[in-house]
Amino acid sequence: MAPALAMLLLADVPAPAPLALVGGPILAVGLMGVGMIGAAAAGRLWIGVLLALLAGAVLILLAHMLGMPPLPNPFSTVLALIIASISFSARGTLFARTVAAKGWWIAVSVVSGEATMLLTASAWPGLWPDWLLVLLPAQWASVAIQTALTGSGTRAASGALLALAGTAGVTLLVARLWRRGWPYLLMFSAWLGLSAVVWHWPSPRMPRADLAIAAAPARHIAPIAVTAPDPATASALARVQRQIAKWPAAQVPDLTQRARNLLLIAAVPDLYDSEPLQSHLPLLVATELKARLPADQRAAILAAIADDPAAGSVAARETLPALGLPANVGDEAPVRNRMGLYASRLRGK
């Protein structure tokens, strides 16, 4: 109920950030609470997994009812939900095996602690150091789910998913052997080792769900990358480019509107500080502008957009999840401002 209440409260906040940008932490807390406490109370892994998946499905349905765009990567989302549900429920099963009827009290304590750190980290980025957050399975689940909701899917979140799956397997082994002393050393070692995997194999940085985005200062946009992207970012860029070929907004007959739509691919991620992706997207947009606009008209079209960013439509910003990018809703001024800045910047590209 707590994650559902959070969604209802956020849905009424007048902000440009869509609900999908906070879906990762909210869903992770929901799965963790229901799966871990349910498995600990029932003493059965499958009950915790079933309850967690049911909670996840309900929360996603509620998010769609409140305006969250369709899932851009359903397979990755379902995979992340399943692995996270098993991992959390495995911990609940261990609590039930070790302290019997009091196991669910331990589960409540663990859920409360991890949820508090996860949600405060989401609300105030930078509050907790990265080395601390990387130790939290709840953070692993949050990153995996958020990457599926607004990122490039399974491959980009491989480290987090591997850590969740590994934790589930080791925890179930420890639950089976809990009467012996050495399994706890195994679990502690595995936890540190899997945390190291997440640290050294990070997912792309998630978009920030700022609730108040001001217009960018004149001539200030995200720096454009001058080096090659890392493998995870390259995978995300390749997926964006593949999806552009099927994106209706990139094929509208009006050439100026087509250019506006393509510029949104750089402008919206810039709004949400979604590095490292945002610094590489302008080069991808420049490539698409060359391919989709006549060479003798391209400079004039971009100049017109730069001179009058308030013209035309930016409705395509709400369909960006089809490219694996965050949508943008609410006030049009910030995104129009950045669209105009990118039009001016890319004229010479």
Buried (B, 14 or more C-beta within 10 A) or exposed (E): EEBBEBBEEBBEEEBBBBBBBBBBBBBBBBBBBBBBBBBBBBBBBEBBBBBBBBBBEBBBEBBBEBEBBEBBBEEBBBBBBBBBBBBBBBBBBBBBBBEEEEBBBBBBEBBEEBBEBBBEBBEEBEEBEEEEBBBBBBBBBBBBBBBBBBBBBBBBBBBBBBBBBBBBBBBBBBBEBBEEEEBEEBBEEBBEEBBBBBBEBBBBBBBBBBBEBEBBEEEEBBEBBEEEBEEBBEBBBEBBBEBBEEBEBBEBEEBBBBBBBBBBBBBBBBBBBBBBBBBBBBBBBBBBBEEBBEEEEBEBBBEBBBEEBEEBEBEBBBBBBBBBBBBBBBBBBBBBBBBBBBBBBBBEB
